[in-house]
């Protein structure tokens, strides 16, 4: 009997020992899985409240967001502008009456808008049009009337356009000049030609004339060698930064200096060539498809279309984080009074729209 008990005791110890070994191995594997599920340093959450507030829903392919006083203004590619009351959330949609018919094929349509300072009901607008079978873009001035926005002046037209790569972001800089992004219009080599407006960042006086201090006398061109820039933002010192769609990933953040050549299509990513600038950051093999961009407290906040997030690039340490994701494609961002506002872009034919898309959303910044 004692011998039998000893055998049972010995077998029990063996079983317990085996269970301990298996548990320890299982714990190690579980630890590895936990590490692999953590985001990479470039995907760590950014500093923000994390609480999102939906301001407006059911926007129709929104492209640009600007503001004046108590109102946000959101352009829609089909040729309308939505006014959103900041306090009540009331939404009013009005058409824009252009002098030349709006072209909405591909990525075309009503793109960037920018409210003119001191004139709450006037704005600059950038739109695509077709003429003699060719696609172009125009920069115009518009005024808000009771039942529509009316084109009141032409600043610049004949900017090369295409089904893709129209650029379209317009912003008034801290120097009081108007900056415009123009894509390469599907003709990469044109970005290197100083007698073409495609593949450039342009700079104008607010009346549409060429500033006397532009880097190329008699030219609207401020910088060149761009593929499809869609984001413009300045820091406190007046330094301009631009975000740009790369080819096969290699999306870029560039520090823009007047007269500089940013390389497309000769170089991309970390490639170097004499007389050409490399980006301060690029996405390497990842694709963000960066669009609208805003600056706040040493950081660039970047709307990502294919990347489906609001990303944050810290200019001081060169790291990327995510402020918001899970809303699909993001087209534009604006920062006001410590809060970031963005518009989704899921109804543009490339996203997967929810029933209430597209949306205008607010998130507090810390």
The 8 nearest C-alpha neighbors of each residue, nearest first, counted from 0:
[[1, 3, 2, 4, 5, 6, 7, 8],
 [2, 0, 4, 3, 5, 6, 7, 8],
 [1, 3, 5, 0, 4, 6, 7, 8],
 [4, 2, 0, 6, 1, 5, 7, 8],
 [5, 3, 1, 7, 6, 2, 8, 0],
 [4, 6, 8, 2, 3, 7, 9, 1],
 [5, 7, 3, 9, 4, 8, 10, 2],
 [8, 6, 4, 10, 9, 5, 11, 3],
 [9, 7, 5, 11, 6, 10, 4, 12],
 [8, 10, 6, 12, 11, 7, 5, 13],
 [9, 11, 13, 7, 12, 8, 6, 14],
 [12, 10, 8, 14, 13, 9, 7, 15],
 [11, 13, 15, 9, 14, 10, 16, 8],
 [14, 12, 10, 16, 11, 15, 17, 9],
 [13, 15, 17, 11, 16, 12, 18, 10],
 [16, 14, 18, 12, 17, 13, 11, 19],
 [17, 15, 13, 19, 14, 18, 12, 20],
 [16, 18, 14, 20, 15, 19, 13, 21],
 [19, 17, 15, 21, 16, 20, 22, 14],
 [18, 20, 22, 16, 17, 21, 23, 15],
 [21, 19, 23, 17, 22, 18, 24, 16],
 [22, 20, 18, 24, 23, 19, 25, 17],
 [23, 21, 25, 19, 20, 24, 18, 26],
 [22, 24, 26, 20, 25, 21, 19, 27],
 [25, 23, 21, 27, 26, 22, 20, 28],
 [24, 26, 22, 28, 23, 27, 21, 29],
 [27, 25, 29, 23, 24, 28, 22, 30],
 [28, 26, 30, 24, 29, 25, 31, 23],
 [29, 27, 31, 25, 30, 26, 32, 24],
 [30, 28, 26, 32, 27, 31, 25, 33],
 [31, 29, 27, 33, 28, 32, 26, 34],
 [30, 32, 28, 34, 29, 33, 35, 27],
 [33, 31, 29, 35, 30, 34, 36, 28],
 [32, 34, 30, 36, 31, 35, 29, 37],
 [35, 33, 31, 37, 32, 36, 30, 38],
 [36, 34, 32, 37, 33, 31, 38, 30],
 [35, 37, 33, 34, 32, 38, 31, 39],
 [36, 38, 34, 35, 39, 33, 43, 32],
 [39, 37, 42, 43, 36, 40, 41, 35],
 [38, 40, 42, 41, 37, 43, 35, 36],
 [39, 41, 42, 43, 38, 320, 319, 318],
 [42, 40, 319, 39, 320, 43, 318, 38],
 [41, 43, 320, 39, 38, 40, 321, 44],
 [42, 44, 320, 40, 41, 38, 321, 45],
 [45, 43, 321, 320, 322, 42, 46, 323],
 [46, 44, 322, 320, 321, 47, 43, 311],
 [45, 47, 365, 44, 364, 322, 48, 49],
 [48, 46, 364, 365, 49, 363, 45, 322],
 [47, 49, 50, 363, 364, 365, 362, 46],
 [48, 50, 47, 51, 362, 323, 363, 322],
 [51, 49, 48, 362, 52, 363, 47, 361],
 [52, 50, 362, 361, 49, 53, 360, 363],
 [51, 53, 361, 360, 54, 362, 50, 359],
 [52, 54, 360, 55, 359, 361, 51, 358],
 [53, 55, 359, 360, 88, 52, 361, 56],
 [56, 54, 359, 358, 53, 88, 57, 360],
 [57, 55, 358, 355, 58, 357, 356, 359],
 [58, 56, 356, 357, 355, 358, 59, 55],
 [57, 59, 357, 56, 358, 61, 60, 356],
 [58, 60, 61, 75, 357, 57, 346, 76],
 [61, 59, 346, 347, 75, 76, 344, 58],
 [62, 60, 75, 74, 59, 58, 76, 344],
 [61, 63, 74, 110, 75, 330, 76, 60],
 [64, 62, 74, 111, 73, 331, 112, 61],
 [63, 65, 73, 72, 331, 74, 71, 333],
 [66, 64, 72, 71, 113, 73, 114, 63],
 [67, 65, 71, 72, 70, 114, 68, 64],
 [66, 68, 70, 119, 69, 71, 114, 65],
 [67, 69, 70, 66, 119, 71, 85, 84],
 [68, 70, 85, 84, 67, 71, 86, 66],
 [69, 71, 84, 83, 85, 67, 68, 66],
 [72, 70, 66, 83, 82, 65, 67, 73],
 [71, 73, 82, 65, 66, 81, 64, 83],
 [74, 72, 64, 81, 80, 63, 61, 65],
 [73, 75, 80, 63, 62, 61, 79, 81],
 [76, 74, 61, 79, 60, 77, 62, 78],
 [75, 77, 109, 108, 78, 60, 110, 61],
 [76, 78, 75, 108, 79, 109, 103, 60],
 [79, 77, 109, 76, 95, 75, 94, 108],
 [78, 80, 94, 75, 93, 95, 77, 74],
 [81, 79, 74, 73, 93, 92, 75, 94],
 [80, 82, 92, 73, 91, 72, 83, 74],
 [83, 81, 72, 91, 90, 71, 70, 92],
 [84, 82, 90, 71, 70, 89, 88, 85],
 [83, 85, 70, 88, 89, 87, 86, 69],
 [86, 84, 69, 70, 88, 87, 83, 71],
 [87, 85, 84, 88, 69, 89, 70, 83],
 [86, 88, 89, 84, 85, 83, 90, 54],
 [87, 89, 84, 85, 83, 86, 54, 90],
 [90, 88, 84, 87, 83, 91, 82, 85],
 [91, 89, 83, 82, 88, 81, 92, 84],
 [90, 92, 82, 81, 93, 83, 89, 80],
 [93, 91, 81, 80, 82, 79, 90, 94],
 [92, 94, 147, 79, 80, 146, 81, 91],
 [95, 93, 79, 147, 78, 148, 80, 96],
 [94, 96, 148, 79, 78, 147, 149, 97],
 [97, 95, 149, 148, 150, 94, 98, 147],
 [98, 96, 99, 150, 95, 100, 149, 101],
 [97, 99, 100, 150, 96, 149, 101, 151],
 [100, 98, 97, 101, 128, 129, 96, 130],
 [101, 99, 128, 97, 102, 98, 129, 127],
 [100, 102, 128, 127, 108, 103, 99, 126],
 [103, 101, 128, 127, 108, 104, 129, 107],
 [104, 102, 108, 107, 101, 77, 105, 106],
 [103, 105, 107, 102, 162, 106, 108, 161],
 [104, 106, 162, 107, 163, 103, 161, 108],
 [107, 105, 163, 162, 104, 108, 103, 165],
 [108, 106, 103, 104, 127, 105, 102, 162],
 [107, 109, 103, 76, 127, 102, 126, 110],
 [108, 110, 76, 126, 78, 125, 75, 77],
 [109, 111, 167, 125, 62, 126, 108, 76],
 [112, 110, 168, 125, 63, 167, 169, 124],
 [111, 113, 124, 123, 63, 169, 125, 122],
 [114, 112, 123, 122, 65, 170, 115, 169],
 [113, 115, 122, 121, 116, 123, 65, 66],
 [114, 116, 122, 118, 121, 113, 117, 119],
 [117, 115, 118, 114, 119, 67, 121, 122],
 [116, 118, 119, 115, 114, 67, 121, 120],
 [119, 117, 116, 121, 115, 120, 114, 122],
 [120, 118, 121, 67, 117, 114, 115, 116],
 [119, 121, 143, 118, 142, 122, 114, 144],
 [122, 120, 142, 118, 141, 119, 115, 114],
 [123, 121, 114, 115, 113, 141, 140, 124],
 [122, 124, 140, 113, 112, 139, 141, 114],
 [123, 125, 112, 139, 111, 138, 140, 122],
 [126, 124, 138, 111, 110, 137, 167, 109],
 [125, 127, 109, 137, 136, 108, 110, 124],
 [126, 128, 136, 108, 102, 107, 135, 101],
 [129, 127, 102, 101, 135, 134, 136, 100],
 [130, 128, 134, 133, 102, 135, 132, 131],
 [129, 131, 133, 132, 134, 128, 135, 99],
 [132, 130, 133, 129, 134, 128, 135, 157],
 [131, 133, 130, 129, 134, 135, 128, 161],
 [134, 132, 130, 129, 131, 135, 160, 161],
 [135, 133, 129, 160, 161, 128, 130, 159],
 [136, 134, 160, 159, 158, 157, 128, 127],
 [135, 137, 127, 158, 126, 160, 128, 157],
 [138, 136, 156, 126, 125, 155, 139, 127],
 [137, 139, 125, 155, 154, 124, 156, 153],
 [140, 138, 153, 154, 124, 123, 152, 137],
 [139, 141, 123, 152, 151, 122, 150, 124],
 [142, 140, 150, 149, 151, 122, 121, 148],
 [141, 143, 121, 149, 148, 120, 144, 122],
 [144, 142, 148, 120, 121, 147, 149, 141],
 [143, 145, 147, 148, 146, 142, 149, 120],
 [144, 146, 147, 143, 148, 93, 142, 149],
 [145, 147, 144, 93, 148, 94, 143, 92],
 [148, 146, 93, 94, 144, 95, 145, 143],
 [147, 149, 143, 95, 142, 144, 141, 96],
 [150, 148, 96, 142, 141, 95, 151, 147],
 [151, 149, 141, 97, 140, 152, 96, 142],
 [150, 152, 141, 140, 149, 142, 153, 139],
 [153, 151, 140, 139, 150, 154, 141, 138],
 [152, 154, 139, 155, 140, 138, 151, 156],
 [153, 155, 207, 139, 138, 152, 206, 156],
 [156, 154, 138, 137, 153, 207, 139, 157],
 [157, 155, 137, 158, 136, 138, 154, 135],
 [156, 158, 135, 159, 136, 137, 155, 160],
 [157, 159, 136, 135, 156, 196, 160, 137],
 [160, 158, 135, 197, 157, 184, 136, 134],
 [161, 159, 135, 184, 134, 165, 136, 158],
 [160, 162, 184, 163, 134, 165, 185, 164],
 [161, 163, 105, 106, 104, 107, 160, 164],
 [162, 164, 161, 106, 165, 105, 184, 185],
 [165, 163, 182, 184, 227, 166, 183, 185],
 [164, 166, 182, 160, 184, 181, 163, 167],
 [167, 165, 182, 181, 180, 227, 229, 228],
 [166, 168, 111, 180, 110, 165, 125, 181],
 [167, 169, 111, 180, 229, 179, 166, 230],
 [170, 168, 179, 111, 178, 167, 112, 113],
 [171, 169, 178, 177, 172, 113, 179, 168],
 [170, 172, 177, 176, 175, 178, 173, 169],
 [171, 173, 174, 175, 176, 170, 177, 178],
 [172, 174, 175, 237, 171, 176, 233, 235],
 [175, 173, 172, 176, 237, 171, 177, 204],
 [174, 176, 173, 172, 171, 177, 205, 204],
 [177, 175, 204, 172, 174, 171, 203, 205],
 [176, 178, 171, 203, 202, 170, 205, 204],
 [179, 177, 202, 170, 201, 169, 171, 176],
 [178, 180, 169, 201, 200, 168, 202, 181],
 [179, 181, 200, 166, 168, 167, 228, 199],
 [180, 182, 166, 199, 197, 198, 165, 200],
 [183, 181, 227, 166, 198, 165, 164, 184],
 [182, 184, 198, 197, 226, 185, 186, 187],
 [185, 183, 164, 160, 161, 182, 186, 165],
 [186, 184, 183, 187, 164, 161, 163, 182],
 [185, 187, 184, 183, 188, 189, 190, 197],
 [188, 186, 189, 183, 190, 264, 185, 226],
 [187, 189, 190, 186, 191, 264, 192, 263],
 [188, 190, 192, 191, 187, 186, 197, 195],
 [189, 191, 198, 224, 188, 192, 183, 187],
 [192, 190, 224, 189, 188, 193, 223, 263],
 [193, 191, 189, 194, 195, 190, 188, 223],
 [192, 194, 195, 191, 196, 220, 223, 190],
 [193, 195, 192, 196, 218, 189, 191, 220],
 [196, 194, 193, 192, 197, 189, 190, 159],
 [195, 197, 158, 199, 198, 194, 159, 181],
 [198, 196, 183, 181, 199, 182, 195, 159],
 [199, 197, 183, 190, 182, 225, 226, 181],
 [200, 198, 223, 181, 197, 225, 222, 196],
 [199, 201, 180, 222, 221, 179, 181, 220],
 [200, 202, 220, 179, 221, 219, 178, 199],
 [203, 201, 178, 219, 177, 221, 220, 179],
 [204, 202, 177, 209, 207, 176, 208, 210],
 [203, 205, 176, 207, 208, 206, 210, 177],
 [204, 206, 207, 177, 176, 203, 208, 175],
 [205, 207, 204, 208, 154, 203, 209, 152],
 [208, 206, 154, 204, 205, 203, 155, 209],
 [207, 209, 204, 206, 203, 210, 205, 154],
 [208, 210, 203, 219, 204, 211, 218, 217],
 [211, 209, 212, 213, 204, 203, 208, 202],
 [210, 212, 213, 209, 216, 217, 214, 208],
 [213, 211, 210, 214, 216, 215, 209, 217],
 [212, 214, 210, 215, 211, 216, 221, 219],
 [215, 213, 258, 257, 221, 212, 216, 220],
 [214, 216, 218, 213, 217, 220, 258, 221],
 [217, 215, 218, 214, 213, 211, 212, 219],
 [216, 218, 215, 209, 219, 211, 213, 210],
 [219, 217, 220, 216, 215, 209, 213, 214],
 [218, 220, 201, 202, 209, 203, 221, 217],
 [221, 219, 201, 218, 222, 200, 202, 199],
 [220, 222, 201, 257, 200, 258, 202, 214],
 [223, 221, 258, 259, 200, 257, 199, 220],
 [224, 222, 199, 260, 225, 261, 190, 198],
 [223, 225, 263, 261, 190, 262, 260, 191],
 [224, 226, 198, 263, 223, 199, 190, 227],
 [225, 227, 183, 198, 182, 263, 228, 244],
 [228, 226, 182, 164, 244, 166, 243, 225],
 [229, 227, 243, 166, 242, 180, 230, 244],
 [230, 228, 290, 168, 166, 291, 243, 242],
 [229, 231, 291, 292, 242, 241, 290, 228],
 [232, 230, 241, 292, 240, 242, 229, 239],
 [231, 233, 293, 240, 294, 239, 292, 241],
 [234, 232, 239, 238, 237, 240, 294, 235],
 [233, 235, 237, 236, 238, 294, 239, 232],
 [236, 234, 237, 233, 238, 296, 297, 295],
 [237, 235, 234, 238, 233, 239, 173, 297],
 [236, 238, 234, 233, 235, 173, 239, 174],
 [239, 237, 233, 234, 236, 240, 235, 255],
 [238, 240, 233, 255, 232, 254, 237, 241],
 [241, 239, 254, 232, 255, 253, 231, 233],
 [242, 240, 231, 230, 253, 252, 243, 232],
 [243, 241, 252, 230, 251, 228, 229, 289],
 [242, 244, 228, 251, 227, 250, 229, 245],
 [243, 245, 250, 227, 288, 289, 228, 251],
 [246, 244, 250, 249, 248, 243, 247, 251],
 [245, 247, 248, 249, 244, 250, 226, 267],
 [246, 248, 245, 249, 286, 284, 250, 285],
 [247, 249, 286, 285, 284, 246, 250, 245],
 [250, 248, 283, 245, 282, 281, 268, 251],
 [251, 249, 245, 244, 282, 281, 248, 243],
 [252, 250, 281, 243, 242, 280, 278, 253],
 [253, 251, 242, 280, 278, 241, 279, 281],
 [254, 252, 278, 241, 240, 279, 255, 251],
 [253, 255, 240, 239, 256, 241, 279, 252],
 [256, 254, 239, 240, 253, 257, 241, 222],
 [255, 257, 259, 258, 254, 222, 239, 221],
 [258, 256, 221, 259, 222, 214, 255, 213],
 [257, 259, 222, 214, 221, 256, 260, 215],
 [258, 260, 222, 257, 256, 261, 223, 276],
 [259, 261, 223, 275, 224, 262, 276, 222],
 [262, 260, 224, 276, 275, 225, 223, 263],
 [261, 263, 224, 266, 275, 265, 260, 264],
 [264, 262, 224, 265, 225, 266, 226, 261],
 [263, 265, 266, 187, 262, 188, 224, 267],
 [266, 264, 263, 262, 267, 272, 224, 188],
 [267, 265, 262, 270, 263, 264, 271, 268],
 [268, 266, 270, 269, 263, 262, 249, 265],
 [267, 269, 270, 249, 281, 283, 277, 278],
 [270, 268, 267, 271, 277, 278, 266, 281],
 [271, 269, 266, 268, 267, 272, 277, 265],
 [272, 270, 269, 266, 277, 273, 275, 276],
 [273, 271, 275, 274, 270, 266, 276, 262],
 [272, 274, 275, 271, 276, 262, 260, 266],
 [273, 275, 272, 260, 276, 259, 262, 261],
 [276, 274, 260, 262, 261, 273, 272, 277],
 [277, 275, 261, 260, 262, 278, 274, 259],
 [276, 278, 269, 261, 279, 271, 275, 268],
 [279, 277, 253, 280, 252, 251, 281, 276],
 [278, 280, 253, 252, 277, 254, 281, 251],
 [281, 279, 278, 252, 251, 282, 253, 317],
 [282, 280, 251, 250, 249, 283, 268, 252],
 [281, 283, 249, 285, 250, 284, 248, 286],
 [282, 284, 249, 281, 285, 248, 268, 250],
 [285, 283, 248, 282, 249, 286, 247, 250],
 [286, 284, 248, 282, 283, 287, 249, 250],
 [285, 287, 248, 288, 306, 250, 282, 305],
 [286, 288, 306, 303, 289, 305, 304, 250],
 [287, 289, 304, 244, 305, 303, 286, 306],
 [290, 288, 303, 287, 302, 244, 242, 304],
 [289, 291, 229, 302, 230, 330, 303, 331],
 [292, 290, 331, 230, 302, 332, 229, 330],
 [291, 293, 301, 230, 300, 231, 332, 232],
 [294, 292, 300, 232, 299, 333, 332, 334],
 [293, 295, 299, 298, 232, 300, 234, 233],
 [296, 294, 298, 297, 299, 293, 334, 234],
 [297, 295, 298, 294, 234, 299, 235, 313],
 [298, 296, 295, 314, 313, 315, 299, 294],
 [299, 297, 313, 295, 312, 314, 296, 294],
 [298, 300, 294, 312, 311, 293, 301, 295],
 [301, 299, 311, 293, 292, 310, 294, 298],
 [300, 302, 292, 310, 309, 311, 291, 299],
 [301, 303, 309, 329, 290, 291, 331, 330],
 [304, 302, 289, 306, 287, 329, 307, 308],
 [305, 303, 328, 329, 307, 288, 306, 330],
 [304, 306, 307, 287, 288, 303, 328, 286],
 [305, 307, 287, 303, 304, 308, 286, 288],
 [308, 306, 328, 327, 304, 303, 305, 329],
 [309, 307, 324, 303, 323, 306, 310, 329],
 [308, 310, 302, 323, 322, 301, 303, 321],
 [311, 309, 321, 301, 300, 320, 322, 308],
 [310, 312, 300, 320, 319, 299, 321, 301],
 [311, 313, 319, 299, 298, 318, 314, 300],
 [314, 312, 298, 317, 318, 315, 316, 297],
 [313, 315, 317, 298, 316, 297, 312, 299],
 [316, 314, 313, 317, 297, 298, 318, 312],
 [315, 317, 318, 313, 314, 312, 319, 297],
 [318, 316, 314, 313, 315, 312, 319, 280],
 [319, 317, 313, 316, 312, 41, 320, 314],
 [318, 320, 312, 41, 311, 313, 42, 310],
 [321, 319, 42, 43, 45, 311, 41, 44],
 [322, 320, 310, 44, 45, 323, 42, 311],
 [321, 323, 45, 309, 310, 44, 47, 311],
 [322, 324, 309, 308, 321, 325, 310, 49],
 [325, 323, 308, 326, 307, 309, 322, 327],
 [324, 326, 327, 323, 308, 307, 328, 309],
 [327, 325, 324, 328, 343, 307, 308, 329],
 [328, 326, 307, 325, 345, 329, 343, 350],
 [327, 329, 304, 307, 344, 343, 345, 305],
 [330, 328, 343, 304, 302, 303, 344, 307],
 [331, 329, 344, 302, 290, 343, 342, 62],
 [332, 330, 291, 302, 341, 342, 63, 290],
 [333, 331, 341, 340, 291, 292, 302, 293],
 [332, 334, 340, 339, 293, 341, 335, 64],
 [335, 333, 339, 338, 340, 293, 337, 332],
 [334, 336, 338, 337, 339, 333, 340, 66],
 [337, 335, 338, 334, 339, 363, 364, 333],
 [336, 338, 364, 335, 363, 334, 339, 365],
 [339, 337, 363, 364, 335, 336, 334, 362],
 [338, 340, 334, 362, 361, 333, 363, 335],
 [339, 341, 361, 333, 360, 332, 334, 362],
 [342, 340, 332, 360, 331, 359, 333, 361],
 [343, 341, 359, 358, 331, 330, 329, 360],
 [342, 344, 329, 358, 357, 328, 330, 345],
 [345, 343, 328, 329, 330, 346, 60, 357],
 [344, 346, 350, 352, 328, 347, 351, 343],
 [347, 345, 60, 348, 352, 344, 350, 357],
 [348, 346, 60, 349, 345, 344, 350, 59],
 [349, 347, 346, 350, 345, 351, 352, 60],
 [350, 348, 347, 345, 351, 346, 344, 328],
 [349, 351, 345, 348, 352, 346, 347, 328],
 [350, 352, 345, 353, 349, 346, 327, 348],
 [353, 351, 345, 346, 356, 350, 354, 357],
 [352, 354, 356, 355, 351, 357, 345, 346],
 [353, 355, 356, 352, 57, 357, 56, 351],
 [354, 356, 57, 353, 56, 357, 358, 352],
 [357, 355, 57, 358, 353, 352, 354, 56],
 [356, 358, 58, 57, 343, 56, 344, 345],
 [357, 359, 56, 356, 343, 55, 342, 58],
 [358, 360, 342, 55, 54, 341, 53, 56],
 [361, 359, 53, 341, 54, 340, 52, 358],
 [360, 362, 340, 52, 51, 339, 53, 341],
 [363, 361, 51, 339, 338, 50, 52, 340],
 [364, 362, 338, 48, 47, 339, 337, 365],
 [363, 365, 47, 338, 337, 48, 362, 339],
 [364, 47, 46, 48, 363, 337, 338, 45]]
